[in-house]
Each structure stands twice: as structure tokens, then as C-alpha cells.
Amino acid sequence: MNANKSGSVRSLGSDLAKVDAHKGEALEYDELPELTDDMLARATVNRGGRPRSASSKVLLSVRYSREVVDFFRATGEGWQSRMDGALKEYVAQHSRR
């Protein structure tokens, strides 16, 4: 994230205060099955994160003119991907065949 920009707060679409205030009752746990050794053996750890892309990208620092950045940013979320697409299109049109 850019140090000059504040992070945006994403809405989870839930009432976390209500969830935090909930006190679990013993009856709620009666419906849950007992964990067996077989269940635990089949368990997997989901580390989350972004899935690996088939086409990897290179992280680099580059400077563009203000007009170019403003143009793409004005197109909304996903502007960097659209900028990448425009550069790919340029490469395809100008590469030697």
C-alpha cells in the first residue's frame, strides 16, 4: 500500500458487535458431532491467500507520467490490470513476427 494513502475499511456485511456479544449456550453444542480420529486425519490446513497464477508477474518500481496514471486510476478498481492489458496489447502489436 502506498504510504501516502490510508487503507480503506472493507465492510464484512455482518454485525460483529452482535457476534461478539453472543454467549454460547450448552444446548448449541449438543448438535455438533464429536470429533473422531478419522475426521482429524482428513483435516487440511487452509493457509488462505491468493491462488498461484499460471502467468507470474514481476514486481518492480517504475515511474509513469501523471496523465497516464490519472487516466487509468479514473477507470476505477482494477486499473492496474487494465494498464497491464494495454501494455500487453502494445507489445503484441509491436513485436517482431
Rosetta constraint file for C-alpha pairs under 8 A:
AtomPair CA 1 CA 5 HARMONIC 7.38 0.50
AtomPair CA 1 CA 7 HARMONIC 7.58 0.50
AtomPair CA 15 CA 19 HARMONIC 6.52 0.50
AtomPair CA 16 CA 20 HARMONIC 6.02 0.50
AtomPair CA 17 CA 21 HARMONIC 6.12 0.50
AtomPair CA 18 CA 22 HARMONIC 6.32 0.50
AtomPair CA 24 CA 28 HARMONIC 6.74 0.50
AtomPair CA 25 CA 29 HARMONIC 7.25 0.50
AtomPair CA 26 CA 30 HARMONIC 6.82 0.50
AtomPair CA 27 CA 31 HARMONIC 7.54 0.50
AtomPair CA 28 CA 32 HARMONIC 7.77 0.50
AtomPair CA 35 CA 39 HARMONIC 6.24 0.50
AtomPair CA 35 CA 40 HARMONIC 7.08 0.50
AtomPair CA 36 CA 40 HARMONIC 6.40 0.50
AtomPair CA 37 CA 41 HARMONIC 6.06 0.50
AtomPair CA 38 CA 42 HARMONIC 6.35 0.50
AtomPair CA 39 CA 43 HARMONIC 6.34 0.50
AtomPair CA 52 CA 56 HARMONIC 7.99 0.50
AtomPair CA 64 CA 68 HARMONIC 6.53 0.50
AtomPair CA 64 CA 69 HARMONIC 6.59 0.50
AtomPair CA 65 CA 69 HARMONIC 6.54 0.50
AtomPair CA 66 CA 70 HARMONIC 5.92 0.50
AtomPair CA 67 CA 71 HARMONIC 6.01 0.50
AtomPair CA 68 CA 72 HARMONIC 6.41 0.50
AtomPair CA 69 CA 73 HARMONIC 5.98 0.50
AtomPair CA 70 CA 74 HARMONIC 5.97 0.50
AtomPair CA 71 CA 75 HARMONIC 6.90 0.50
AtomPair CA 72 CA 76 HARMONIC 7.54 0.50
AtomPair CA 72 CA 79 HARMONIC 5.29 0.50
AtomPair CA 72 CA 80 HARMONIC 7.30 0.50
AtomPair CA 72 CA 82 HARMONIC 7.41 0.50
AtomPair CA 72 CA 83 HARMONIC 6.57 0.50
AtomPair CA 73 CA 77 HARMONIC 7.61 0.50
AtomPair CA 73 CA 79 HARMONIC 5.50 0.50
AtomPair CA 73 CA 80 HARMONIC 7.84 0.50
AtomPair CA 74 CA 79 HARMONIC 7.87 0.50
AtomPair CA 75 CA 79 HARMONIC 6.11 0.50
AtomPair CA 78 CA 82 HARMONIC 6.47 0.50
AtomPair CA 79 CA 83 HARMONIC 6.10 0.50
AtomPair CA 80 CA 84 HARMONIC 6.16 0.50
AtomPair CA 81 CA 85 HARMONIC 6.14 0.50
AtomPair CA 82 CA 86 HARMONIC 6.19 0.50
AtomPair CA 83 CA 87 HARMONIC 6.32 0.50
AtomPair CA 84 CA 88 HARMONIC 6.14 0.50
AtomPair CA 85 CA 89 HARMONIC 6.13 0.50
AtomPair CA 86 CA 90 HARMONIC 6.29 0.50
AtomPair CA 87 CA 91 HARMONIC 6.23 0.50
AtomPair CA 88 CA 92 HARMONIC 6.17 0.50
AtomPair CA 89 CA 93 HARMONIC 6.25 0.50
AtomPair CA 90 CA 94 HARMONIC 6.11 0.50
AtomPair CA 91 CA 95 HARMONIC 5.68 0.50
